[in-house]
Amino acid sequence: MAGKVTDAMAYMAINAMCVNSIGMTPREAAEAADEWFREHDRQISESAWEEGHRQGESDRKVPLYRTSNPYRKPSRPPES
């Protein structure tokens, strides 16, 4: 039976990759891993919020008041 990958294991793998493959310092690697997890969690939250909002509209058969997804990243204007 395959083992379960935990957040700690993923964090250590990202950290080791950054140090060994990219040449970051351990502190830089820890910051990169933290940023990766923050962005990952934001994407999951954004998706879950959208799914819940769509399901709520579907269940009610009446459009819900449209609010903006608090987890969505603001779109950046195109660079010139």
C-alpha positions as CSV (number, residue, x, y, z in Angstrom):
1,M,0.0,0.0,0.0
2,A,1.3,3.4,-0.9
3,G,1.9,5.9,1.9
4,K,0.2,9.2,2.3
5,V,2.0,12.4,1.3
6,T,1.7,14.9,4.0
7,D,2.1,18.7,3.9
8,A,5.3,18.4,5.8
9,M,6.7,15.9,3.2
10,A,5.7,18.2,0.4
11,Y,7.2,21.2,2.2
12,M,10.5,19.3,2.7
13,A,10.6,18.2,-1.0
14,I,10.1,21.7,-2.3
15,N,12.7,23.0,0.2
16,A,15.2,20.4,-0.8
17,M,14.6,21.0,-4.5
18,C,15.2,24.7,-4.2
19,V,18.4,24.2,-2.2
20,N,19.9,21.3,-4.2
21,S,18.7,22.0,-7.7
22,I,18.3,25.8,-7.9
23,G,21.0,26.7,-5.4
24,M,18.9,28.8,-3.0
25,T,19.9,29.3,0.6
26,P,17.9,27.4,3.1
27,R,16.1,30.6,4.1
28,E,15.3,31.5,0.5
29,A,14.1,27.9,0.0
30,A,11.8,28.1,3.0
31,E,10.4,31.4,1.8
32,A,9.8,29.9,-1.7
33,A,8.1,26.8,-0.2
34,D,5.9,29.1,2.0
35,E,4.9,31.1,-1.1
36,W,4.1,28.0,-3.1
37,F,1.8,26.7,-0.3
38,R,0.1,30.1,0.0
39,E,-0.6,30.2,-3.7
40,H,-1.7,26.5,-3.8
41,D,-4.1,27.1,-0.9
42,R,-5.5,30.3,-2.6
43,Q,-6.2,28.4,-5.8
44,I,-8.0,25.7,-4.0
45,S,-10.0,28.3,-2.1
46,E,-10.9,30.2,-5.2
47,S,-12.1,27.0,-6.9
48,A,-14.1,25.9,-3.9
49,W,-15.8,29.3,-3.6
50,E,-16.7,29.4,-7.3
51,E,-18.1,25.8,-7.1
52,G,-20.2,26.6,-4.1
53,H,-21.5,29.8,-5.6
54,R,-22.5,28.0,-8.8
55,Q,-24.2,25.2,-6.9
56,G,-26.1,27.7,-4.7
57,E,-27.4,29.4,-7.9
58,S,-28.3,26.0,-9.3
59,D,-30.1,24.9,-6.2
60,R,-32.1,28.1,-5.9
61,K,-33.1,28.3,-9.6
62,V,-32.7,32.1,-9.1
63,P,-29.4,33.9,-9.6
64,L,-27.7,34.8,-6.3
65,Y,-26.4,38.3,-5.8
66,R,-23.1,38.2,-7.6
67,T,-20.2,39.0,-5.3
68,S,-16.6,38.9,-6.3
69,N,-14.7,35.8,-5.3
70,P,-12.5,37.0,-2.4
71,Y,-9.9,34.4,-3.3
72,R,-9.4,35.4,-6.9
73,K,-6.2,37.2,-7.7
74,P,-6.8,40.6,-9.2
75,S,-6.0,40.6,-12.9
76,R,-2.9,42.5,-13.8
77,P,-3.1,45.0,-16.7
78,P,-1.0,43.9,-19.7
79,E,2.5,45.1,-19.7
80,S,3.5,47.6,-22.4
